[in-house]
Amino acid sequence: MTEIMLKACLNGSRDPGEHPALPLTPLQLAQEAREAREAGASAVHMHPRDETGRESLSAAHIGATVREVRRACPGMPVGVSTGLWISGGDAGERRRAVRGWAELAPEDRPDFASVNLSEPGFAELWHDLRELGVGVEAGVWSTADAEALAAGGLECMRVLVEIIGGPAATAVSRAHAVLARLDELGVPGRRLLHGEGEPTWILVDEAGQMGLATRVGLEDVLHSPVGDPVAGNADLVRLAMARLT
């Protein structure tokens, strides 16, 4: 698979209407993915939705979205979320939904899915994804998550060091604490560093300085580094690429 340096996170769990260009339907996500790729993104991460705009893990919605994005962006790695909130906090329901992806043709399954170590049921979900031929990105939000990942002995294709919430002033120090703990524990896998909200651009810059992969998109931030509004995901990718190169 193509090595990822900048991943576009297209929509996340944002509500419809939070941004005029927030993509929700398979066709909208495919269009945003194509434009993000043209702007320099090497992969996409997305939260497929149902017909009402709500996040969904069902095979029907996952397959339809992956299919459209692959059609628009041949060869581009495509990933999805498995956030526990999508199934209303029910780990068993999440697992049943993901195991339902077995009914999809292999080409309609995502290349990878993120699994948050802070959520119950992560180990079982991990094994289900591997059986489906879907790579796993480990969502590590804290040193405790790093320790859970090491204790589980679960290999992943990428470790997402995700600084979620908290003040921007401490984002870099928190990121370094997690990265250091991963190294101390000997956790394998390439690292991708990113933040959400105010710390987003600080951590894009830090990832660039450290030579780590990063991500940006409407899931994480709705404005430029100087606070200006952006037209969409492609704008954010272009701004990030300018800071990384």
Buried (B, 14 or more C-beta within 10 A) or exposed (E): EEEBBBBBBBBBEBEEEEBEBBBBBBBBBBBBBBBBBEBBBBBBBBBBBEEEBBBBBBBBBBBBBBBBBBEBBEEBBBBBBBBBEBBEEBBEBBBEBBBBBEEBEEEBBBBBBBBBBBBBBBBBBBEBBBEBEBBBBBBBBBBEBBBBBBEEEBEBBBBBBBBBEBEBEEBBEBBBBBBEBBEEEEBEBEBBBBBBBBBBBBBBBBBBEBEBBBBBBBBBBBBBBEEEEBEBBBBBBBBBBEBBE
